[in-house]
Amino acid sequence: MAAKWIELVTGSLEQKKQYKQYKRRIETLPEPYGSAAKALQRYLMYYGGITTDGDTTLKMFGDFADLWERAAADGTPVRAIVGEDPVEFAETFAEAYSGTRWIDKERARLTKAIEDAERGEQK
């Protein structure tokens, strides 16, 4: 009973556990993969490509960790992964995981506010 109440307030405890596992995977990457993955992760968080759906976000982060772990194991150069434009790589990577993003909610809210204001003008 308490767990359901806590999850109502904080979100899924299982998702939080999975996110912590993902973070550990990134933290344990050897260099230079760890630094590159952390930089890209930071960009992804600020870019806003993160969805509001926890399952989709966790899938993206899991795939992201898989990518860097495989690259480290194979000795793939960082540039071979991200290419010449790391920003383009990060944004393309994020866009591959569809779902409702935070900005989508704000776009809808803004559109509704303008429509409501417009209706108020027409009275």
trRosetta pair geometry for C-beta under 8 A, 3 or more apart (Angstrom, degrees):
i j d omega theta_ij theta_ji phi_ij phi_ji
1 4 6.1 -57 -156 31 31 108
1 5 6.8 25 151 -14 64 106
2 5 5.7 -58 -152 38 37 111
2 6 6.1 37 152 -20 70 106
3 6 5.6 -54 -146 38 31 112
3 7 6.2 30 155 -18 65 107
3 13 6.6 -70 -162 -1 99 147
4 7 5.7 -54 -144 39 30 110
4 8 6.4 41 151 -28 62 101
5 8 5.5 -47 -153 25 33 117
5 9 6.9 22 153 -9 62 104
6 9 6.0 -64 -157 41 33 104
6 10 5.8 -15 165 20 73 116
6 13 6.9 40 106 -59 115 118
7 10 6.4 -71 -120 59 28 81
7 11 6.5 -54 -161 119 64 15
7 12 5.8 33 -149 -102 111 35
7 13 5.7 -86 -87 -18 99 88
10 13 7.4 57 90 -73 119 73
10 16 7.4 -4 139 -52 115 143
11 15 6.4 -69 143 64 106 128
11 16 6.8 124 94 -48 102 103
11 54 6.8 145 -176 -73 121 147
12 15 3.8 76 85 7 115 109
12 16 6.7 -178 99 -10 63 80
12 54 5.9 170 29 104 127 167
13 16 5.5 -50 -150 35 37 115
13 17 6.4 43 149 -22 66 102
14 17 5.5 -51 -151 33 34 115
14 18 6.4 33 151 -17 65 105
15 18 5.6 -52 -146 38 35 111
15 19 6.3 38 153 -22 66 104
15 54 4.5 -14 -138 168 156 136
15 55 7.6 -94 -103 -69 118 53
15 58 6.0 -123 -143 -57 87 137
16 19 5.6 -51 -147 34 31 113
16 20 6.5 34 153 -19 63 103
17 20 5.8 -54 -152 34 30 111
17 21 6.6 32 149 -19 63 104
18 21 5.5 -51 -151 34 35 114
18 22 6.5 40 150 -21 65 102
18 58 5.1 29 118 -145 135 133
18 62 7.7 -40 174 -66 110 111
19 22 5.5 -50 -151 33 34 115
19 23 6.5 37 150 -20 65 103
19 58 6.6 -96 -70 -104 75 94
19 61 6.9 39 -122 85 68 166
20 23 5.6 -50 -148 34 34 114
20 24 6.5 38 151 -21 64 102
21 24 5.7 -52 -151 34 33 113
21 25 6.6 37 150 -23 64 103
22 25 5.6 -53 -154 30 33 114
22 26 6.7 28 152 -14 66 103
22 58 7.2 -152 -41 -146 143 72
22 61 4.5 27 -161 141 157 121
22 62 6.2 -96 -99 -77 113 58
22 64 7.9 56 -165 65 117 103
22 65 5.5 -144 -149 -39 78 141
23 26 5.8 -56 -152 37 34 109
23 27 6.2 35 151 -22 67 109
24 27 5.5 -55 -144 37 32 115
24 28 6.3 21 161 -14 66 110
25 28 6.3 -65 -148 39 25 103
25 29 7.4 47 150 -46 58 90
25 65 4.2 45 110 -158 138 136
25 69 6.7 -55 -180 -59 109 122
26 29 6.0 -32 -162 -7 38 116
26 34 6.8 117 168 -138 64 72
26 37 5.1 -153 -145 125 98 130
26 38 6.4 127 161 -74 119 74
26 41 6.5 24 -143 -43 160 154
26 64 8.0 -1 -82 117 114 105
26 65 5.9 -99 -59 -106 78 95
26 68 7.0 54 -116 69 72 153
27 34 7.1 45 -154 -143 22 117
28 34 7.7 -155 88 -96 16 119
29 33 4.4 -111 165 104 122 105
29 34 3.9 167 82 -75 97 76
29 37 5.7 81 32 20 164 144
29 68 5.5 -32 -110 142 147 121
29 69 6.9 -118 -101 -85 97 61
29 72 5.7 -156 -154 -59 89 152
30 33 5.9 56 71 35 62 110
30 34 6.5 -152 96 -22 12 105
30 72 5.5 135 40 -154 96 125
31 34 5.5 -56 -81 34 58 104
31 35 5.9 40 -130 -8 88 106
32 35 5.4 -54 -166 43 67 112
32 36 5.8 65 139 -22 86 106
32 78 5.6 -67 100 -43 118 136
33 36 5.8 -60 -144 41 31 109
33 37 5.9 29 160 -19 68 111
33 68 5.1 136 179 -172 111 98
33 71 6.0 160 -116 94 125 109
33 72 4.4 -74 -10 -76 168 104
33 78 6.9 -169 -92 -87 56 97
34 37 5.9 -58 -143 39 25 108
34 38 6.2 23 159 -17 63 109
34 68 8.0 109 -81 169 38 136
35 38 5.9 -57 -145 37 27 109
35 39 6.3 27 157 -19 63 108
36 39 5.9 -57 -149 36 29 111
36 40 6.3 24 156 -14 65 109
36 68 7.5 176 85 -122 101 117
36 78 4.7 -167 -78 -139 161 129
36 81 7.6 101 142 69 147 134
36 82 7.0 -138 -173 -28 123 136
37 40 5.9 -58 -146 41 30 108
37 41 6.1 34 154 -24 65 108
37 64 7.2 128 -151 157 100 99
37 65 7.7 72 -161 -106 141 53
37 68 4.4 16 -83 -102 132 160
38 41 5.5 -51 -143 35 30 114
38 42 6.4 35 155 -22 63 102
39 42 5.8 -51 -152 32 30 112
39 43 6.6 29 151 -16 62 105
39 86 7.8 0 116 161 118 150
40 43 5.6 -54 -150 37 35 112
40 44 6.3 40 151 -23 67 103
40 64 7.6 -166 110 -159 122 121
40 82 7.3 -145 -82 -99 131 127
40 86 6.8 -118 -92 -179 96 110
40 89 7.5 -58 -125 103 126 110
40 90 5.2 -165 -152 -96 89 111
40 93 7.9 28 177 47 125 155
41 44 5.6 -52 -149 33 32 114
41 45 6.6 33 153 -21 64 103
41 64 7.1 116 -88 151 90 149
42 45 5.8 -56 -155 32 31 111
42 46 6.6 16 154 -5 65 109
43 46 6.0 -66 -149 46 33 102
43 47 5.7 44 154 -37 70 108
43 86 7.8 137 8 135 169 103
43 87 7.2 -133 -172 -114 148 65
43 90 4.9 -17 105 -169 129 168
44 47 5.5 -46 -136 26 28 119
44 49 6.1 -73 -155 54 75 108
44 50 6.6 95 153 -56 88 94
44 64 7.9 -62 -32 -104 168 156
44 90 5.7 -137 -69 -170 79 108
44 93 7.5 -64 -96 89 120 115
44 94 5.6 167 -136 -77 95 121
45 50 6.6 19 -119 -31 46 137
47 50 7.8 120 72 -16 84 79
47 90 6.4 -178 -48 133 155 116
47 91 6.3 -160 -159 -94 145 78
47 94 6.1 -173 99 -9 141 169
48 101 6.2 82 155 170 81 128
48 102 6.2 -105 -155 55 90 105
48 103 5.2 56 166 -31 132 120
49 90 8.0 171 19 147 146 81
49 91 6.6 170 -57 -136 145 57
49 94 2.9 55 125 155 153 141
49 95 6.3 -83 -144 -57 128 57
49 97 7.7 99 151 58 102 99
49 101 6.5 -73 -152 -115 28 137
50 57 5.6 40 -163 -115 90 114
50 60 7.8 -158 -121 68 68 152
50 94 7.2 -69 -57 -148 47 118
50 101 6.7 115 79 -137 40 89
50 102 6.9 23 80 -9 86 106
51 56 4.5 -6 59 89 150 130
51 57 5.4 -148 54 -57 85 86
51 60 7.8 138 11 -11 105 139
51 97 6.4 -117 -19 126 123 103
51 98 7.6 74 -84 140 136 27
51 99 3.3 29 -137 89 148 125
51 100 6.0 94 -159 67 90 45
51 101 5.5 -78 -106 -86 50 59
52 99 7.0 -154 41 141 63 108
52 100 4.9 -35 33 97 111 97
52 101 6.6 145 -20 -144 83 14
52 102 6.0 128 -68 -72 95 59
52 104 7.8 -110 -9 52 119 110
52 105 6.8 72 -53 -31 150 126
53 56 4.2 59 89 14 112 112
53 57 6.6 168 88 -12 58 87
53 99 4.4 -109 25 -167 123 140
53 100 6.4 102 -26 42 96 83
54 57 5.6 -59 -144 40 33 112
54 58 6.1 31 159 -18 69 107
55 58 5.9 -55 -145 38 28 109
55 59 6.4 32 153 -21 63 105
56 59 5.6 -52 -149 34 31 114
56 60 6.5 33 152 -19 64 104
56 97 5.4 139 173 171 98 106
56 98 7.4 -96 -148 81 142 42
56 99 4.1 169 60 -41 174 154
57 60 5.6 -53 -151 35 32 112
57 61 6.4 27 154 -14 66 106
57 97 7.5 116 -90 143 36 145
57 99 7.8 -104 -44 67 71 156
58 61 5.7 -53 -143 41 33 109
58 62 6.1 37 155 -22 66 107
59 62 5.7 -55 -146 37 28 112
59 63 6.3 26 156 -16 63 107
59 97 6.5 164 88 -131 104 123
60 63 5.9 -58 -149 39 28 108
60 64 6.2 34 151 -24 64 108
60 93 7.8 114 -161 150 103 89
60 94 7.1 47 -159 -124 144 56
60 96 7.9 142 -115 79 99 89
60 97 4.2 -46 -78 -55 116 166
61 64 5.3 -50 -145 34 33 118
61 65 6.4 33 155 -17 65 102
62 65 5.9 -53 -149 36 31 108
62 66 6.4 35 150 -21 64 105
63 66 5.4 -50 -147 35 34 117
63 67 6.4 43 152 -26 64 101
64 67 5.7 -50 -154 28 29 116
64 68 6.8 17 154 -8 62 106
64 93 7.2 83 -96 167 96 135
65 68 6.1 -61 -149 42 33 103
65 69 6.0 32 155 -19 69 110
66 69 5.8 -58 -142 39 27 109
66 70 6.1 26 160 -18 65 109
67 70 6.1 -62 -151 37 23 108
67 71 6.3 21 154 -18 62 110
67 81 7.0 117 162 -152 109 125
68 71 5.5 -50 -142 37 34 113
68 72 6.2 36 157 -20 65 104
68 81 7.9 62 -96 -154 63 165
69 72 5.8 -55 -149 36 30 111
69 73 6.3 29 153 -19 64 108
70 73 5.7 -55 -146 38 31 111
70 74 6.1 15 159 -6 66 113
70 76 7.7 20 119 8 75 131
71 74 6.1 -65 -142 47 26 101
71 75 8.0 -126 167 49 54 7
71 76 4.1 -86 -147 55 79 115
71 78 7.6 85 158 -96 142 49
71 80 7.9 168 -139 79 113 102
71 81 5.4 -11 -107 -72 150 136
72 75 7.6 29 -176 -71 27 36
72 76 8.0 -59 -40 36 22 82
76 80 5.2 -118 177 78 93 129
76 81 6.1 98 125 -53 121 98
77 80 4.4 97 65 -3 85 106
77 81 7.5 -157 98 -6 51 83
78 81 5.8 -60 -162 33 38 110
78 82 6.3 -3 160 11 75 110
79 82 6.4 -69 -129 56 33 86
79 83 7.0 69 -178 -116 64 6
79 84 7.5 39 -162 -78 100 44
81 89 7.5 84 130 -159 69 151
82 85 7.8 -133 152 84 87 33
82 86 4.4 5 170 -106 135 80
82 89 4.3 -130 -152 14 69 171
82 90 7.9 7 -138 -42 106 76
83 86 7.4 172 65 -73 71 46
83 88 7.1 -57 80 77 130 111
83 89 5.5 164 33 -65 103 115
85 88 3.9 46 107 14 120 114
85 89 6.6 163 96 -16 65 83
86 89 5.2 -50 -147 35 39 118
86 90 6.2 40 156 -21 70 103
87 90 5.9 -54 -149 36 30 108
87 91 6.3 21 157 -12 65 110
88 91 6.0 -60 -143 42 29 106
88 92 6.0 27 160 -17 66 112
89 92 6.0 -63 -147 40 23 107
89 93 6.1 27 156 -23 63 110
90 93 5.7 -55 -148 34 28 114
90 94 6.4 24 156 -16 64 107
91 94 5.8 -53 -146 37 31 109
91 95 6.2 30 156 -20 64 109
92 95 5.7 -56 -144 37 30 111
92 96 6.8 43 154 -33 61 99
93 96 6.0 -52 -164 16 31 116
94 97 6.4 -69 -169 36 41 100
95 98 7.8 23 177 -76 52 65
100 104 5.0 -122 -160 70 75 144
100 105 6.9 72 166 -48 113 88
101 104 4.9 111 56 -8 70 101
101 105 7.9 -135 98 -2 47 81
102 105 6.0 -54 -164 30 40 110
102 106 6.8 30 146 -12 69 107
103 106 5.4 -57 -149 42 42 111
103 107 6.1 50 150 -27 72 101
104 107 5.6 -48 -146 31 32 114
104 108 6.6 31 155 -16 62 104
105 108 5.9 -56 -153 37 31 110
105 109 6.3 32 150 -20 65 108
106 109 5.4 -51 -143 37 35 114
106 110 6.2 37 156 -20 67 104
107 110 5.9 -55 -148 36 29 110
107 111 6.3 28 154 -18 64 108
108 111 5.8 -54 -146 37 30 112
108 112 6.3 30 156 -18 64 108
109 112 5.9 -57 -148 38 28 110
109 113 6.4 30 154 -21 63 107
110 113 5.7 -55 -148 34 30 112
110 114 6.5 26 156 -15 65 105
111 114 6.0 -58 -151 37 29 107
111 115 6.3 27 153 -17 65 109
112 115 5.6 -57 -145 40 32 111
112 116 6.1 34 155 -20 67 106
113 116 5.7 -53 -146 37 29 112
113 117 6.3 30 153 -19 63 106
114 117 5.6 -53 -147 37 32 112
114 118 6.2 36 152 -22 65 105
115 118 5.6 -52 -147 35 31 114
115 119 6.5 34 153 -20 64 102
116 119 5.8 -51 -150 33 32 111
116 120 6.6 35 149 -21 62 105
117 120 5.5 -54 -154 33 34 116
117 121 6.7 37 149 -23 65 102
118 121 5.7 -50 -154 29 35 114
118 122 6.8 31 152 -19 64 107
119 122 5.8 -59 -152 34 35 111
119 123 7.4 51 151 -40 62 92
120 123 6.2 -37 -162 2 37 115
